[in-house]
Amino acid sequence: MRLFLLLYAWLLTHPFIVNAQDKPAPIGRLDPEMAERAKAADGLLWFDVTLGDVEGRILPDQPRERWFDRFPASAQKTVTSNVWNLSRHSAGMMVRFETDSTEIHVDYELLSRNLAMSHMPATGVSGIDLYARDGEGRWRWVQVTRPTTQHVKTKVVSGLATGSREYAAYLPLYNGVQRLSIGVKPGSKFKQFEPRHKTIVFYGTSITHGACASRPGMVHTAILGRRFDMHVVNLGFSGNGKMDAAVGDFLTELDASVFVIDCLPNMNADMVRKKCVPLVKQMREKKPRTPIVLVEDRRNTNSWILPTRDKHHDANHAALREVYERLLAAGVNDLYYIEGDMLYGDDGDGATDGSHASDLGFMRQADAFEPVLRKAMGLK
């Protein structure tokens, strides 16, 4: 016992012997650029994602009011105030990175203290949703944060299987992000990827925006991004997807593989006839060969028992079909069409509130969109 006490006293007087978690974080295994960005705190290595780039921010080289805004600052002068305010949500943004850390942390500040909505949980409105590639290269869900305050600093997941793999962190759908850092264990490898070049651009309504997915990775836009393994730009604006020429100006600046125009849930038949042709012609002037997909209004899941609502859908569908055929007759090429009746399925279970998709509805939408997008992009 006396020998043990002497040894213990000797250890206490030699400060160079410390717990491994208290050692300065080794960064030799990181890429040189990543090593310069690493900040050690809380026994972790932290990486500010704004020192790289994320997918889903259009025209990233143009000045911004806030780094995580979807639109550059110039949009504030041209789009409606509603579209501008909604563009400050991080819907569709996603960080791709590689690490061999066995645990992953996030530290982020949200723009709004409204963390959830009456029909959409905080995990979808304000959460960060983590996916990873499995051994076969497929994207698989890992974990999602559960925000209770505007400042979220939490361990997303621990006990991960050993080995380096690619991750995708989807940002909040109906909230903005002020800042975001990703934390990994000391000694871990970390690399943040630049956005992929091939891009699917969606312009639409609250449904495109993400209402009412339980988490950010369950919107049909995100599902399709994983299926095609492509960069996705989500320009969904809740209640304000109306085929506006001001938004069209930004669409024409993007190097897209395909454009998806899904605005009918915010429009009526007269608006469709008035605004669809000018928008398509505006896009064709700058993007003569990029495929454009027009999407009919989804049918509310309870419209079968609401005759007025069902009639509204009928009129919207007829108007878009009319415009589509007129554009084809005028020689507009690379134009594709998705019908709306079955976007949520036929059993009434595809929506949260009759209008906005549930996770099931989003999966069904992805299934309906996929073959048309595959054909539009010339993929098998």
Residue pairs with C-beta under 8 A, 6 or more apart in sequence:
11 17
21 43
21 186
22 43
23 186
24 40
25 38
25 40
25 44
25 45
25 186
25 187
26 186
26 187
27 34
27 35
27 38
27 45
28 35
29 187
29 188
29 189
30 38
30 189
30 190
30 191
31 191
34 47
34 190
34 191
34 192
37 47
37 48
37 51
37 52
38 45
38 46
38 47
38 190
39 45
39 46
39 47
39 48
39 181
40 46
40 186
42 183
43 186
44 105
44 183
44 184
44 185
44 186
45 183
45 184
45 185
45 186
45 188
45 190
46 105
46 107
46 181
46 182
46 183
47 97
47 181
47 182
47 183
47 184
47 190
47 192
48 179
48 180
48 181
49 95
49 180
49 181
49 182
49 192
50 67
50 68
50 179
50 180
52 192
52 193
52 194
53 60
53 194
53 195
54 68
54 93
54 94
54 95
54 171
54 195
55 92
55 93
55 94
55 95
55 96
55 195
55 196
55 231
55 232
55 233
56 70
56 90
56 91
56 92
56 93
56 94
56 171
56 231
56 232
56 233
56 234
57 68
57 69
57 70
57 93
58 70
58 71
58 72
58 233
58 235
58 250
58 253
58 254
59 72
59 250
59 253
59 254
60 195
62 72
62 73
62 74
63 72
63 73
63 74
64 71
64 72
64 73
65 73
65 76
65 88
66 88
66 111
66 176
66 178
67 179
68 88
68 90
68 93
68 171
68 176
68 177
68 178
68 180
69 87
69 88
69 176
70 87
70 88
70 89
70 90
70 91
70 92
70 93
70 233
70 234
70 235
71 79
71 84
71 87
71 250
75 83
75 84
75 87
75 246
75 250
76 84
78 246
78 249
79 87
79 244
79 246
79 247
80 240
80 244
80 246
82 237
82 239
82 240
83 237
83 240
83 244
83 246
83 247
86 209
86 237
86 238
86 240
87 235
87 237
88 111
88 176
89 111
89 172
89 173
89 174
89 175
89 176
89 209
90 171
90 172
90 173
90 175
90 176
90 177
91 171
91 172
91 173
91 174
91 209
91 210
91 216
91 219
91 234
91 236
92 202
92 210
92 219
92 221
92 222
92 232
92 233
92 234
92 235
92 236
93 170
93 171
93 177
93 234
94 168
94 169
94 170
94 171
94 222
94 225
94 232
95 168
95 169
95 171
95 180
95 182
95 192
96 166
96 167
96 168
96 169
96 192
96 193
97 166
97 167
97 169
97 182
97 190
97 191
97 192
97 193
98 164
98 165
98 166
98 167
98 189
98 190
98 191
98 193
99 164
99 165
99 167
99 184
99 188
99 189
99 190
99 191
100 162
100 163
100 164
100 165
100 188
100 189
101 160
101 184
101 185
101 188
101 189
101 190
102 158
102 159
102 160
102 161
102 162
102 185
102 188
103 155
103 157
103 158
103 159
103 160
103 184
103 185
104 130
104 155
104 156
104 157
104 160
104 167
104 182
104 183
104 184
105 153
105 154
105 155
105 156
105 182
105 183
105 184
106 128
106 145
106 152
106 153
106 154
106 156
106 169
106 180
106 181
106 182
106 183
107 152
107 153
107 179
107 180
107 181
107 183
108 128
108 151
108 152
108 153
108 177
108 178
108 179
108 180
108 181
109 150
109 151
109 152
109 177
109 178
109 179
109 180
110 126
110 147
110 150
110 151
110 152
110 172
110 175
110 176
110 177
110 178
111 175
111 176
111 177
111 178
112 150
112 175
112 176
113 150
114 125
114 175
115 122
115 125
115 126
115 147
115 148
115 149
115 150
115 175
116 122
116 125
116 126
117 125
117 174
117 211
117 212
119 211
119 212
119 352
119 353
119 356
120 174
120 211
120 212
120 213
120 352
120 356
121 214
122 146
122 147
122 148
123 129
123 144
123 145
123 146
123 147
123 214
123 215
124 173
124 174
124 210
124 212
124 213
124 214
124 215
124 216
124 218
125 172
125 173
125 174
125 175
126 147
126 152
126 172
126 174
126 175
127 144
127 145
127 146
127 147
127 172
127 215
127 216
128 144
128 145
128 152
128 156
128 169
128 170
128 171
128 172
128 180
128 216
129 141
129 144
129 145
129 169
129 170
129 215
129 216
129 217
129 218
130 141
130 142
130 143
130 144
130 156
130 157
130 167
130 168
130 169
130 170
131 139
131 140
131 141
131 142
131 167
131 168
131 169
131 170
131 217
131 226
132 139
132 140
132 142
132 165
132 166
132 167
132 168
133 139
133 140
133 165
133 166
133 167
134 140
139 168
139 226
141 217
142 156
142 157
142 160
142 167
143 156
143 157
144 156
144 215
144 216
144 217
145 152
145 154
145 156
164 189
166 193
168 217
168 226
169 182
170 215
170 216
170 217
170 222
171 177
171 180
171 216
172 216
173 209
173 210
173 211
173 213
173 216
173 219
174 209
174 210
174 211
174 238
182 190
184 190
195 231
196 229
196 230
196 231
197 231
197 255
198 230
198 231
198 257
199 230
199 231
199 232
199 233
199 254
199 255
199 256
199 257
200 221
200 224
200 225
200 228
200 230
200 231
200 232
200 233
200 256
200 257
200 258
200 260
200 373
201 232
201 233
201 235
201 251
201 254
201 256
201 258
201 259
201 260
202 208
202 221
202 232
202 233
202 234
202 235
202 236
202 260
202 262
203 235
203 236
203 241
203 247
203 251
203 259
203 260
203 261
203 262
203 263
204 235
204 236
204 237
204 241
204 260
204 261
204 262
204 263
204 265
204 295
205 236
205 237
205 238
205 239
205 240
205 241
205 262
205 263
205 265
205 266
206 236
206 237
206 238
206 239
206 241
206 265
206 266
206 356
207 236
207 262
207 265
207 298
207 355
207 356
207 357
207 365
208 219
208 221
208 234
208 235
208 236
208 241
208 262
209 234
209 236
209 237
209 238
210 216
210 219
210 221
210 234
210 236
211 238
211 352
211 356
211 357
212 352
212 353
212 356
212 357
212 358
213 219
213 357
213 359
213 362
214 358
214 359
216 222
217 223
217 226
218 359
218 362
218 363
219 234
219 362
220 357
220 362
220 363
220 365
220 366
220 369
221 232
221 234
221 236
222 232
223 362
223 363
223 366
224 232
224 366
224 369
224 370
224 373
225 231
225 232
227 366
227 370
228 373
228 374
228 377
228 379
230 257
233 254
233 256
235 247
235 250
235 251
237 247
239 266
240 266
241 262
241 263
241 265
241 266
242 263
242 266
242 267
242 271
242 275
243 261
243 263
243 267
243 271
243 272
243 275
243 276
243 279
244 275
245 278
245 279
245 282
248 279
248 282
248 283
249 282
251 259
251 283
251 287
252 282
252 283
252 285
252 286
252 287
253 286
256 287
256 290
257 290
257 291
257 377
258 290
258 291
258 292
258 293
258 373
258 376
258 377
259 283
259 287
259 290
259 291
259 292
259 293
260 293
260 295
260 369
260 373
261 276
261 279
261 280
261 292
261 293
261 294
261 295
262 295
264 272
264 295
264 296
264 297
264 316
264 320
264 340
265 297
265 298
265 355
267 275
267 297
267 316
268 312
268 315
268 316
269 315
269 316
269 318
269 319
270 319
272 316
272 319
272 320
272 323
273 319
273 322
273 323
276 294
276 320
276 323
277 323
277 326
277 327
280 292
280 294
280 327
280 332
280 335
281 332
283 290
283 292
284 292
284 332
289 333
289 334
290 334
291 334
291 335
291 336
291 376
291 377
292 334
292 335
292 336
293 336
293 337
293 338
293 369
293 372
293 373
293 376
294 320
294 323
294 324
294 335
294 336
294 337
294 338
295 337
295 338
295 340
295 369
296 316
296 317
296 320
296 321
296 337
296 338
296 339
296 340
296 341
296 343
297 313
297 316
297 317
297 320
297 340
298 340
298 343
298 344
298 357
298 365
299 310
299 313
299 340
299 341
299 343
299 344
300 306
300 309
300 313
300 351
300 354
300 355
301 344
301 348
301 349
301 350
301 351
301 354
301 361
302 309
302 348
302 354
303 309
303 310
303 313
303 354
304 310
304 348
313 340
316 340
317 339
317 340
317 341
320 337
321 337
324 335
324 337
327 335
328 335
334 376
336 372
336 375
336 376
337 372
338 368
338 369
338 372
342 364
342 368
343 350
343 361
343 364
343 365
343 368
344 350
344 351
344 357
344 361
344 364
344 365
345 360
345 361
345 364
349 358
349 360
349 361
350 357
350 358
350 360
350 361
350 364
351 357
351 358
351 361
352 358
352 361
357 365
374 380
